[in-house]
Amino acid sequence: MIKDARFVKSSQNLEQCPEANYPEYAFIGRSNVGKSSLINMLANDKKLAKTSSTPGKTQLINHFLIDQTWYLVDLPGYGWAQVGQKMREEWEKHINNYLIGRETLQCIFVLIDIRHEPQKNDLQMMEWLAKNGLPFAIIFTKSDKLTKNATHSSLSRYRKQMLRIWEEMPQYFVTSSQHKLGKEEILAFVDELNENFVQQKGY
């Protein structure tokens, strides 16, 4: 259970980010995947991350300090149909630099709307992360929009698609921001990685 979550800083690039002195977890996904709602659900704060129906609303690297022990990072969404090519390329450059260069980044959570067929840019994002040796996990969002059977069918479809390239299905979580589904599992996963981070750093 998160007891304290506070906004620290918005940064345009890696150089502007806060000092890398805490383990860090980045959240990324297609526009309107429900990222802000998920972050607010995890943090027990409906106003922490700003939600919007406008694609591409998050344009900066947003750091939130959680319980004075780790950073939750809200990254710009991808797949912005309403954003110009030049701006899109600029965002991608800054985000890629952050993901590769942030030394305390423990895991990237790739958010995927469980209602949809596997999307090309989601699959490309995960392949890019893997090629760069970056640890990631999948968070399927909006499961409350489907029945249990439809959720299982969607997961099976995704697993089949992933196993065409991957030896096994990556770590994943099924969530609903509305019903707080998956909250405990994600936070337990973060806690486990944080313990390893502390041990490695000798704190």
ZAKOLKE-313595 format. One record per residue (C-alpha): x, y, z. Coordinates in nm, 3 decimals, padded with zeros to 5 digits. Example, Ala and Ser with C-alpha at 12.3 -4.5 7.8 and 13.67 -1.06 7.14 Angstrom:
REM ZAKOLKE-313595
[[01.230 -00.450 00.780]]
[[01.367 -00.106 00.714]]
REM end
This chain:
REM ZAKOLKE-313595
[[00.000 00.000 00.000]]
[[00.139 00.336 -00.106]]
[[00.108 00.593 00.172]]
[[00.279 00.894 00.019]]
[[00.301 00.991 -00.348]]
[[00.415 01.331 -00.460]]
[[00.500 01.495 -00.789]]
[[00.868 01.588 -00.813]]
[[00.946 01.716 -01.160]]
[[00.863 01.719 -01.531]]
[[01.163 01.687 -01.761]]
[[01.207 01.720 -02.136]]
[[01.506 01.488 -02.148]]
[[01.735 01.261 -01.945]]
[[01.968 01.543 -01.843]]
[[01.685 01.732 -01.673]]
[[01.562 01.433 -01.470]]
[[01.602 01.431 -01.089]]
[[01.916 01.284 -00.940]]
[[01.920 00.907 -00.990]]
[[01.925 00.811 -00.623]]
[[01.617 00.585 -00.601]]
[[01.504 00.273 -00.789]]
[[01.282 00.380 -01.076]]
[[00.983 00.232 -01.262]]
[[00.863 00.375 -01.592]]
[[00.510 00.344 -01.731]]
[[00.463 00.368 -02.106]]
[[00.194 00.274 -02.356]]
[[-00.020 00.385 -02.646]]
[[-00.218 00.705 -02.606]]
[[-00.542 00.657 -02.412]]
[[-00.437 00.316 -02.280]]
[[-00.540 00.423 -01.929]]
[[-00.193 00.503 -01.798]]
[[-00.287 00.799 -01.578]]
[[-00.583 00.612 -01.430]]
[[-00.360 00.314 -01.349]]
[[-00.094 00.533 -01.187]]
[[-00.357 00.710 -00.978]]
[[-00.505 00.376 -00.873]]
[[-00.166 00.240 -00.765]]
[[-00.087 00.559 -00.572]]
[[-00.429 00.595 -00.405]]
[[-00.453 00.947 -00.543]]
[[-00.708 01.029 -00.813]]
[[-00.535 01.359 -00.892]]
[[-00.170 01.250 -00.901]]
[[-00.138 01.192 -01.276]]
[[-00.357 01.410 -01.494]]
[[-00.604 01.216 -01.707]]
[[-00.717 01.341 -02.046]]
[[-00.919 01.221 -02.343]]
[[-00.675 01.403 -02.572]]
[[-00.404 01.174 -02.717]]
[[-00.050 01.291 -02.652]]
[[-00.141 01.493 -02.342]]
[[00.165 01.368 -02.151]]
[[00.461 01.525 -02.333]]
[[00.724 01.517 -02.061]]
[[00.904 01.268 -01.837]]
[[00.711 01.301 -01.511]]
[[00.871 01.182 -01.187]]
[[00.667 01.098 -00.877]]
[[00.839 01.002 -00.551]]
[[00.665 00.712 -00.378]]
[[00.697 00.667 00.000]]
[[01.034 00.844 -00.014]]
[[01.185 00.520 -00.150]]
[[01.125 00.489 -00.527]]
[[01.030 00.684 -00.837]]
[[00.724 00.618 -01.048]]
[[00.777 00.771 -01.392]]
[[00.496 00.864 -01.629]]
[[00.624 00.869 -01.989]]
[[00.460 01.015 -02.302]]
[[00.232 00.778 -02.488]]
[[00.311 00.652 -02.836]]
[[00.094 00.606 -03.141]]
[[-00.021 00.967 -03.142]]
[[-00.232 01.013 -03.453]]
[[-00.288 01.381 -03.378]]
[[00.076 01.477 -03.319]]
[[00.307 01.599 -03.595]]
[[00.592 01.383 -03.725]]
[[00.866 01.620 -03.608]]
[[00.732 01.638 -03.252]]
[[00.681 01.260 -03.245]]
[[01.042 01.198 -03.349]]
[[01.167 01.445 -03.087]]
[[00.971 01.271 -02.811]]
[[01.093 00.931 -02.923]]
[[01.456 01.046 -02.913]]
[[01.425 01.182 -02.559]]
[[01.233 00.878 -02.433]]
[[01.478 00.633 -02.588]]
[[01.770 00.822 -02.432]]
[[01.596 00.812 -02.095]]
[[01.517 00.440 -02.114]]
[[01.870 00.345 -02.217]]
[[02.058 00.598 -02.004]]
[[01.873 00.599 -01.671]]
[[02.097 00.382 -01.454]]
[[01.848 00.329 -01.170]]
[[01.563 00.218 -01.396]]
[[01.453 -00.122 -01.264]]
[[01.160 -00.205 -01.490]]
[[00.955 -00.056 -01.773]]
[[00.585 -00.134 -01.752]]
[[00.437 -00.153 -02.103]]
[[00.064 -00.084 -02.081]]
[[-00.166 -00.259 -02.328]]
[[-00.544 -00.224 -02.365]]
[[-00.666 -00.581 -02.321]]
[[-00.969 -00.519 -02.543]]
[[-00.769 -00.491 -02.864]]
[[-00.585 -00.727 -03.095]]
[[-00.204 -00.717 -03.055]]
[[-00.091 -00.381 -03.193]]
[[00.217 -00.339 -03.409]]
[[00.365 -00.049 -03.213]]
[[00.322 -00.232 -02.878]]
[[00.505 -00.535 -03.017]]
[[00.777 -00.312 -03.167]]
[[00.822 -00.134 -02.834]]
[[00.877 -00.463 -02.649]]
[[01.117 -00.590 -02.917]]
[[01.315 -00.264 -02.890]]
[[01.333 -00.296 -02.511]]
[[01.454 -00.655 -02.538]]
[[01.718 -00.570 -02.801]]
[[01.853 -00.301 -02.571]]
[[01.860 -00.536 -02.271]]
[[01.599 -00.336 -02.080]]
[[01.381 -00.522 -01.827]]
[[01.008 -00.486 -01.882]]
[[00.673 -00.629 -01.781]]
[[00.332 -00.600 -01.946]]
[[00.032 -00.444 -01.776]]
[[-00.299 -00.523 -01.946]]
[[-00.546 -00.243 -01.871]]
[[-00.925 -00.203 -01.878]]
[[-01.011 -00.564 -01.797]]
[[-01.339 -00.443 -01.643]]
[[-01.456 -00.369 -01.999]]
[[-01.454 -00.743 -02.082]]
[[-01.615 -01.054 -01.941]]
[[-01.388 -01.314 -01.779]]
[[-01.414 -01.535 -02.085]]
[[-01.331 -01.249 -02.319]]
[[-01.034 -01.156 -02.099]]
[[-00.900 -01.512 -02.115]]
[[-00.949 -01.517 -02.492]]
[[-00.762 -01.189 -02.532]]
[[-00.474 -01.312 -02.315]]
[[-00.455 -01.636 -02.515]]
[[-00.447 -01.439 -02.839]]
[[-00.170 -01.217 -02.706]]
[[00.029 -01.512 -02.572]]
[[00.007 -01.684 -02.911]]
[[00.134 -01.369 -03.084]]
[[00.421 -01.318 -02.837]]
[[00.540 -01.679 -02.857]]
[[00.603 -01.637 -03.228]]
[[00.905 -01.428 -03.130]]
[[00.967 -01.490 -02.760]]
[[01.066 -01.815 -02.591]]
[[00.812 -01.750 -02.319]]
[[00.547 -01.495 -02.231]]
[[00.701 -01.198 -02.045]]
[[00.587 -01.120 -01.692]]
[[00.240 -00.966 -01.710]]
[[-00.039 -00.827 -01.491]]
[[-00.410 -00.794 -01.565]]
[[-00.557 -00.475 -01.421]]
[[-00.868 -00.265 -01.384]]
[[-00.825 00.086 -01.248]]
[[-01.195 00.100 -01.171]]
[[-01.192 -00.219 -00.960]]
[[-00.832 -00.185 -00.837]]
[[-00.754 -00.523 -00.989]]
[[-00.383 -00.605 -01.011]]
[[-00.279 -00.334 -00.767]]
[[-00.140 -00.562 -00.496]]
[[00.042 -00.781 -00.748]]
[[00.216 -00.488 -00.918]]
[[00.320 -00.326 -00.590]]
[[00.448 -00.659 -00.456]]
[[00.655 -00.696 -00.775]]
[[00.799 -00.347 -00.724]]
[[00.873 -00.420 -00.358]]
[[01.068 -00.732 -00.455]]
[[01.278 -00.542 -00.709]]
[[01.336 -00.262 -00.458]]
[[01.476 -00.513 -00.207]]
[[01.720 -00.640 -00.468]]
[[01.817 -00.281 -00.554]]
[[01.896 -00.204 -00.189]]
[[02.102 -00.522 -00.155]]
[[02.298 -00.450 -00.472]]
[[02.369 -00.093 -00.366]]
[[02.459 -00.200 -00.012]]
[[02.213 00.038 00.156]]
REM end
